[in-house]
């Protein structure tokens, strides 16, 4: 059903992910997904570090939904 998702999509995948390998799992999924989509890869395994993950996700939220006003 991946090709039927119409909303924005954001995927983060490690280049050396042992659970969902990039070439055999992530890449075929990415091809099935419609735009708009954003894919980010990082040099690591299945779980990214918080130092990478938090700013990456926050930036995507800001770009997609707009910055939070304080």
C-alpha positions as CSV (number, residue, x, y, z in Angstrom):
1,X,0.0,0.0,0.0
2,X,3.0,2.3,0.1
3,X,2.2,3.8,-3.4
4,X,-1.2,4.9,-2.1
5,X,0.1,7.1,0.7
6,X,-0.4,10.7,-0.4
7,X,0.7,12.7,2.6
8,X,4.3,13.9,3.2
9,X,6.8,11.1,4.1
10,X,10.1,11.3,5.9
11,X,12.4,8.3,6.1
12,X,15.7,8.0,8.0
13,X,17.8,5.0,7.2
14,X,21.3,3.9,8.2
15,X,23.6,2.9,5.4
16,X,24.7,-0.1,7.5
17,X,21.2,-0.9,9.0
18,X,21.2,-4.6,9.8
19,X,17.4,-4.7,10.5
20,X,16.2,-2.9,7.3
21,X,19.2,-2.9,4.9
22,X,19.2,0.1,2.6
23,X,19.6,-1.7,-0.7
24,X,17.2,-4.5,-0.1
25,X,14.5,-2.8,2.1
26,X,14.7,1.0,2.1
27,X,15.5,1.6,-1.6
28,X,12.5,-0.5,-2.9
29,X,10.2,1.3,-0.5
30,X,11.5,4.7,-1.5
31,X,10.7,3.8,-5.2
32,X,7.1,3.0,-4.3
33,X,6.4,6.2,-2.3
34,X,4.9,9.2,-4.1
35,X,6.1,12.7,-3.7
36,X,6.3,14.6,-1.4
37,X,9.0,12.6,0.3
38,X,12.3,13.2,1.9
39,X,14.9,10.5,2.6
40,X,17.9,10.9,4.8
41,X,20.6,8.4,5.2
42,X,23.4,8.4,7.8
43,X,26.6,6.5,8.4
44,X,25.4,4.0,11.0
45,X,23.2,1.0,11.8
46,X,19.6,0.7,12.7
47,X,19.3,3.3,15.4
48,X,20.7,6.8,14.8
49,X,22.2,8.8,17.6
50,X,20.1,11.5,19.3
51,X,22.6,14.1,18.2
52,X,21.8,13.2,14.6
53,X,18.1,12.3,14.9
54,X,16.7,15.2,16.9
55,X,18.0,18.1,14.7
56,X,17.2,16.2,11.5
57,X,13.6,15.5,12.6
58,X,13.1,19.0,14.0
59,X,14.4,20.6,10.7
60,X,11.9,18.4,8.7
61,X,9.0,19.5,11.0
62,X,10.1,23.1,10.6
63,X,10.3,22.8,6.8
64,X,7.1,20.9,6.5
65,X,4.8,22.4,9.2
66,X,6.4,25.8,9.8
67,X,8.5,27.0,12.7
68,X,7.0,27.1,16.1
69,X,6.4,30.6,17.3
70,X,7.5,31.4,20.9
